[in-house]
Amino acid sequence: MVEFMEKVSASAESEELSVEERNLLSVAYKNVIGARRASWRIVSSIEQKEESRGNEDHVTLIRDYRAKIESELSSICGGILKLLDSRLIPSAAAKDSKVFYLKMKGDYHRYLAEFKTGAERKEAAESTLTAYKSAQDIANSELAPTHPIRLGLALNFSVFYYEILNSPDRACNLAKQAFDEAIAELDTLGEESYKDSTLIMQLLRDNLTLWTSDLQVNKIYLFLYFYKRLIHIYPGKQEYNLIENTVEY
C-alpha cells in the first residue's frame, strides 16, 4: 500500500493530494512503521533482560536483530520524509494540509529519535521540534481548537515533550491547554468531525491522567529522599514534625 500511495503522490505532480489520498498515505505508512516500532520496543526489552541475566550469547543475537529493525525504521522514515520535503509540503495550499504534513514530518523525525543515539538523536529531536512548531504556528492561527488535525498535533507534540525531551511539565501544559480550548468550543463542533475530535480529546485526557500520576509519584520519591536526608541530619523531634506536616499537606 505504501508503494501504491507513493505512486499516487508522484503522479499528481504539483497538484495537492485530496483529503482521502493523504489519509490513505498516512495510514499506509503508519501501519508499516507501527509494526516495526512495536517490534523494536519488544526486542529492546528482551535485550535488557538478557543483559541483566548475563546471557552474552543471547544479547549478541538480539542486538543484531535490533540493528536490522533499526535499519528498516530508518529506511521507512527516510522515504516518507523525502516525499514530504520534496513533494507534499511544497504543494500543500490549504492550511489544514500544511499542518497535516508538517505534523507528519515531526512524527517521523520523532520515530527516528526514539532509537537513535548521540548526535543523530539530537538532530532528529531538533528536526521534530522545528516541524511541530511550524505546524503549531499555522494550526493555532488558522484551525479551530476542535479541529482534529490541530488536536492530533497537540497530542503528538505533547508526547514528544514527554518521551523524547523528558519534559513532563511542558507535555502536560500543552495537552491541558489543547484539551481546555477544545472543551470551550465543543458546542461549535460540526457533526462530520465530532467523532475524530472527541476521540483525540479523550486521548489527551488519558495522557494527562497518566502523566500527572507519574509526576505525583516522582514528587513523593523526591520528598522521601530529602525527608530521609533531613531526619538523618535532625533526628528525634524533627522527624515527628515532618510527619505531621506531611499529613496536613
C-alpha positions in Angstrom: 0.0 0.0 0.0 2.9 2.3 0.7 4.3 1.8 -2.8 0.9 2.4 -4.3 0.4 5.7 -2.4 3.9 6.9 -3.3 3.0 6.4 -6.9 -0.3 8.3 -6.4 1.7 11.2 -4.8 4.2 11.2 -7.7 1.6 11.1 -10.4 -0.2 14.1 -9.0 2.8 16.2 -9.9 2.3 19.7 -8.5 -1.3 19.1 -7.5 -2.3 18.7 -3.9 -3.5 15.3 -2.7 -7.2 15.0 -1.8 -8.1 14.5 1.8 -8.8 10.9 1.2 -5.5 10.4 -0.6 -3.4 12.0 2.1 -5.3 10.0 4.8 -4.6 6.7 2.9 -0.9 7.7 2.6 -0.7 8.4 6.3 -2.4 5.1 7.2 -0.2 3.2 4.9 3.0 4.5 6.5 1.6 4.3 10.0 0.8 0.6 9.5 4.3 -0.1 8.2 6.2 1.9 10.8 3.9 0.9 13.7 4.7 -2.8 13.4 8.4 -2.1 13.5 8.3 0.4 16.3 6.4 -2.3 18.3 9.0 -4.9 17.4 11.8 -2.6 18.4 10.3 -2.0 21.8 9.8 -5.7 22.5 13.3 -6.6 21.3 14.9 -3.8 23.3 13.1 -5.0 26.4 14.2 -8.6 25.9 17.8 -7.3 25.3 17.8 -5.6 28.7 16.5 -8.7 30.4 19.1 -10.9 28.8 21.9 -8.4 29.7 20.8 -8.4 33.4 21.0 -12.2 33.3 24.5 -12.1 31.8 23.5 -14.1 28.7 26.0 -12.6 26.4 25.4 -15.0 23.5 21.7 -14.2 23.5 22.4 -10.4 23.8 24.7 -10.6 20.7 21.9 -12.2 18.6 19.3 -9.8 19.9 21.5 -6.8 19.1 21.9 -8.0 15.6 18.2 -8.3 15.2 17.5 -4.9 16.8 20.0 -3.4 14.3 18.1 -4.9 11.5 14.8 -3.4 12.8 16.5 0.0 13.2 17.8 -0.1 9.6 14.2 -0.8 8.4 12.9 2.1 10.6 15.5 4.5 9.2 14.6 3.5 5.6 10.9 3.9 6.1 11.3 7.3 7.9 13.8 8.5 5.3 11.4 7.6 2.5 8.4 9.5 3.8 10.5 12.4 5.0 11.9 12.8 1.5 8.4 12.7 0.0 7.2 15.3 2.5 10.0 17.7 1.8 10.2 17.3 -2.0 6.6 17.0 -2.9 3.8 17.1 -0.2 4.7 20.1 1.9 5.6 22.4 -1.0 2.4 21.6 -2.9 0.1 22.0 0.2 -2.0 25.1 -0.4 -4.8 24.5 2.2 -3.9 25.4 5.7 -5.1 22.1 7.1 -3.0 20.2 4.6 0.1 22.2 5.5 -0.4 21.4 9.2 -1.2 17.8 8.4 2.1 17.3 6.5 4.3 19.3 8.9 2.8 17.2 11.8 3.6 14.1 9.8 7.2 15.3 9.3 7.5 15.9 13.0 6.1 12.4 13.7 8.7 10.6 11.6 11.6 12.6 12.9 10.3 11.6 16.4 10.2 8.0 15.4 13.9 8.3 14.5 14.7 10.0 17.8 13.1 7.0 19.6 16.0 4.7 18.7 18.9 6.9 17.5 21.7 7.8 19.9 24.2 10.6 20.4 24.4 13.3 17.7 21.8 11.5 15.5 19.2 11.5 18.2 19.9 15.2 18.9 19.5 16.0 15.2 16.2 14.0 15.0 14.8 15.7 18.1 15.7 19.2 16.8 14.0 18.4 13.5 11.0 17.1 15.3 10.7 20.3 17.3 11.1 22.5 14.3 8.4 20.7 12.3 5.9 20.6 15.2 6.4 24.2 16.0 5.9 25.2 12.4 2.7 23.2 12.3 1.6 24.6 15.6 2.0 28.2 14.4 -0.3 27.6 11.5 -2.8 25.5 13.4 -3.2 28.0 16.2 -3.9 30.8 13.9 -5.9 29.0 11.1 -7.6 26.0 12.6 -10.3 25.8 15.3 -9.3 24.4 18.7 -11.7 21.5 18.0 -10.2 20.7 14.6 -9.0 17.1 14.6 -5.7 17.9 12.9 -4.9 20.6 15.4 -5.8 18.3 18.3 -3.8 15.5 16.8 -0.8 17.8 16.5 -1.1 18.8 20.2 -1.4 15.1 21.2 1.8 14.1 19.3 3.7 17.3 20.2 3.0 16.6 23.9 4.1 13.0 23.6 7.4 14.3 22.1 7.9 16.6 25.1 7.2 13.8 27.5 9.0 10.8 25.8 11.9 12.4 23.8 12.7 15.7 25.7 11.8 14.2 29.1 9.8 17.4 29.9 6.6 16.2 31.6 5.6 19.7 32.7 5.7 21.1 29.2 3.9 17.9 27.9 1.1 18.3 30.5 0.8 22.1 29.9 0.5 21.6 26.1 -2.0 18.7 26.4 -4.1 20.5 29.0 -4.2 23.7 27.0 -5.3 21.9 23.9 -8.0 20.0 25.8 -9.3 23.0 27.6 -9.5 25.1 24.4 -11.4 22.4 22.6 -13.8 21.9 25.5 -14.6 25.6 25.5 -15.7 25.4 21.8 -17.2 21.9 21.8 -20.7 23.2 21.1 -19.4 24.6 17.7 -18.0 21.3 16.6 -19.5 20.0 13.4 -21.1 16.6 13.1 -18.6 15.5 10.4 -15.6 15.8 12.7 -17.2 15.2 16.1 -16.1 11.6 16.4 -12.5 12.2 15.5 -12.2 15.3 17.6 -13.7 13.8 20.7 -11.6 10.7 20.3 -8.4 12.7 20.3 -9.6 14.8 23.3 -10.1 11.5 25.2 -6.5 10.5 24.3 -5.3 13.9 25.5 -7.1 13.4 28.8 -5.8 9.8 29.2 -2.2 11.0 28.7 -2.8 13.8 31.2 -4.1 11.4 33.8 -1.1 9.1 33.3 1.5 11.9 33.3 0.2 13.7 36.3 0.1 10.4 38.2 3.7 9.9 37.3 4.6 13.4 38.4 2.9 12.8 41.7 4.9 9.6 42.2 8.1 11.3 41.3 7.4 14.1 43.8 6.7 11.5 46.5 10.0 9.8 45.8 11.8 13.2 45.8 10.2 14.1 49.1 11.1 10.8 50.7 14.7 11.2 49.5 15.0 14.7 51.2 13.0 13.5 54.2 15.5 10.7 54.8 18.3 13.2 54.5 16.7 15.6 57.0 15.9 13.0 59.6 19.5 11.8 59.3 20.7 15.4 60.0 18.0 16.3 62.5 16.9 13.2 64.4 14.3 12.9 67.1 11.6 15.6 67.4 12.2 16.9 63.9 11.1 13.6 62.5 7.7 13.9 64.2 7.2 17.4 63.0 7.9 16.4 59.4 5.4 13.6 59.6 2.8 16.0 60.9 3.4 18.4 58.1 3.1 15.6 55.5 -0.3 14.6 56.8 -1.5 18.2 56.7 -0.3 18.5 53.2 
